[in-house]
């Protein structure tokens, strides 16, 4: 098998992009951008099939799929990977957006119970790894594939919605670098690290929270789901010679 030339591209025609957490704000925004560039998109989510219909209805093009599989269920991920291979040929991009986090102050050590810590790592770290494990065989066979893991600047600052989430995201950055070394050249692995993004991802954050945070960010603006999605899709198009890097898309918030 010849090695890809890794030249930048403007379109994703003929590509099959699988997105975990695809009904969430960042996942759905990435799906719309990928479809707009000609990709066939597979929405992977843990909800009922009909719950993905609002996202499917916004996608340009045809042939998109919606599959139910929680990233905490490795058997379900394996079945989803089999369906993707059968229905589309094979996945050429995997975007790992699935995750969850509750707000727990860093100083509230008792607030991070053992059960909550396990749940955070199960979804955010193990779920990312499990999705990669399920799809890597078919992606490797394509000879020119990419994995994009959604991380967080909490991985580098140590602070965020809670300490366990920051640690799980730091683990994802380590996973990104480790797999970038071992899966190349057939599969490139990259990360995208947002900062504060105006979505419903972290419970309890309303308009007043974002209004208070915006002035503390160098660009004076809270991030958007589409802004993060743009960075994700850039990893698939213009940044094709990049590998093992974590692209920070946070308006400068990590600078302190």
Buried (B, 14 or more C-beta within 10 A) or exposed (E): EEEBEBEEEEEBEEBBBBBBBBBBBBBBBBBBBBBBBBBBBBBBBBEEEEBBEEBBEEBBBEEBBBBBBBBBBBEBBBBBBEEBBEEBBBBBBBBBBBBBBBBBEBEEEEBBEEEBBEBBBBBBBBBBBBBBBBBBEBBBBBBBBBBBBBBBBBBBBEEBBBBBBBBBBBBBBEBBBEBBEEBEEBBBBBBBBBBBBBBEBBEEBEEEBBEEBBEEBEEEBBBBBBBBBBBBBBBBBEBBEBBBBBBBBBBBBBEE
